[in-house]
Amino acid sequence: MRRTVIESLPQAWEIIKEMRLSEDYESDYRVAGRQSLRQIIESRMKDRIDNYMEEIGRYDGEERRNGYFSRHLLTDLGDIELSIPRTRKISAV
């Protein structure tokens, strides 16, 4: 398995061309595969954040949930847009 960190849009386009995704990009198995993979990854991230928030709460932590941010994951199935949960320290005013 080849892993690559893409640092620019032109580099992403080159990798997409190499993968030949345009030929059958929207076939049923690719769409279902991307949706399933996104759900699995997002579920695992949510579970980790839940565990972290529970653990930090035991130690009187000053963190709370603070929404999500978007990231793209380019896979053999195509581009998967993920919603990444984030936390934030509560600041004392």
TINU-863410 format. One record per residue (C-alpha): residue in three letters; z, y, x; residue number from 1. Coordinates in Angstrom, 3 decimals, padded with zeros to 6 digits. Last residue first. Example, Ala and Ser with C-alpha at 12.3 -4.5 7.8 and 13.67 -1.06 7.14 Angstrom:
% residues 2
R   residu         zz         yy         xx   num
R      SER    007.140   -001.060    013.670     2
R      ALA    007.800   -004.500    012.300     1
% end
This chain:
% residues 93
R   residu         zz         yy         xx   num
R      VAL    031.775    035.426   -012.589    93
R      ALA    032.282    031.868   -011.415    92
R      SER    029.013    030.042   -010.888    91
R      ILE    028.368    026.734   -012.564    90
R      LYS    026.469    024.540   -010.154    89
R      ARG    023.098    023.483   -011.433    88
R      THR    021.472    020.265   -012.451    87
R      ARG    017.849    019.259   -012.658    86
R      PRO    015.819    016.734   -014.597    85
R      ILE    012.256    016.062   -013.359    84
R      SER    009.601    016.020   -016.075    83
R      LEU    006.771    013.946   -014.620    82
R      GLU    003.014    014.499   -014.806    81
R      ILE    001.154    011.323   -013.890    80
R      ASP   -002.244    011.702   -012.241    79
R      GLY   -004.371    008.573   -012.089    78
R      LEU   -003.767    004.841   -012.416    77
R      ASP   -003.976    004.372   -008.647    76
R      THR   -001.227    006.982   -008.467    75
R      LEU   -000.962    010.768   -008.090    74
R      LEU    002.510    011.962   -009.076    73
R      HIS    002.653    015.483   -010.459    72
R      ARG    005.879    017.443   -010.762    71
R      SER    007.368    019.479   -013.611    70
R      PHE    010.814    021.020   -013.826    69
R      TYR    013.603    020.142   -016.209    68
R      GLY    016.608    021.696   -017.884    67
R      ASN    019.838    022.892   -016.289    66
R      ARG    022.417    020.178   -016.697    65
R      ARG    025.881    021.079   -015.529    64
R      GLU    027.860    021.225   -012.334    63
R      GLU    031.339    022.474   -011.523    62
R      GLY    032.933    019.217   -010.624    61
R      ASP    036.426    018.348   -011.760    60
R      TYR    036.416    015.149   -009.715    59
R      ARG    035.862    012.883   -012.689    58
R      GLY    033.144    015.234   -013.925    57
R      ILE    031.196    014.679   -010.681    56
R      GLU    031.011    010.968   -011.459    55
R      GLU    029.865    011.475   -015.058    54
R      MET    027.292    014.051   -013.989    53
R      TYR    025.999    011.719   -011.269    52
R      ASN    025.770    008.776   -013.655    51
R      ASP    023.878    010.866   -016.206    50
R      ILE    021.612    012.237   -013.446    49
R      ARG    020.856    008.698   -012.273    48
R      ASP    020.166    007.545   -015.832    47
R      LYS    017.842    010.509   -016.429    46
R      MET    015.928    009.723   -013.222    45
R      ARG    015.587    006.082   -014.277    44
R      SER    014.297    007.071   -017.710    43
R      GLU    011.812    009.533   -016.194    42
R      ILE    010.450    006.848   -013.859    41
R      ILE    010.109    004.222   -016.609    40
R      GLN    008.584    006.641   -019.124    39
R      ARG    006.060    007.963   -016.598    38
R      LEU    005.095    004.402   -015.585    37
R      SER    004.567    003.434   -019.215    36
R      GLN    002.448    006.498   -019.995    35
R      ARG    000.358    006.058   -016.849    34
R      GLY   -000.180    002.353   -017.562    33
R      ALA   -001.120    002.980   -021.193    32
R      VAL   -003.724    005.573   -020.160    31
R      ARG   -005.012    003.366   -017.342    30
R      TYR   -005.123    000.251   -019.523    29
R      ASP   -007.068    002.014   -022.261    28
R      SER   -009.766    003.425   -019.992    27
R      GLU   -009.519    007.158   -019.344    26
R      TYR   -010.313    007.203   -015.649    25
R      ASP   -013.075    004.620   -015.833    24
R      GLU   -015.608    006.045   -013.369    23
R      SER   -013.697    009.258   -012.516    22
R      LEU   -010.921    007.375   -010.751    21
R      ARG   -013.049    006.466   -007.758    20
R      MET   -009.951    006.181   -005.533    19
R      GLU   -011.760    007.873   -002.660    18
R      LYS   -012.785    010.730   -004.956    17
R      ILE   -009.166    011.165   -006.092    16
R      ILE   -008.064    011.241   -002.454    15
R      GLU   -010.589    013.961   -001.652    14
R      TRP   -009.525    015.971   -004.694    13
R      ALA   -005.865    015.788   -003.635    12
R      GLN   -006.742    017.033   -000.126    11
R      PRO   -008.585    019.979   -001.662    10
R      LEU   -005.484    020.747   -003.772     9
R      SER   -003.175    020.863   -000.776     8
R      GLU   -000.167    019.090    000.723     7
R      ILE   -000.621    015.581   -000.576     6
R      VAL    001.973    013.179    000.754     5
R      THR    000.298    009.833    001.268     4
R      ARG    001.415    006.279    000.766     3
R      ARG   -000.988    003.389    001.351     2
R      MET    000.000    000.000    000.000     1
% end
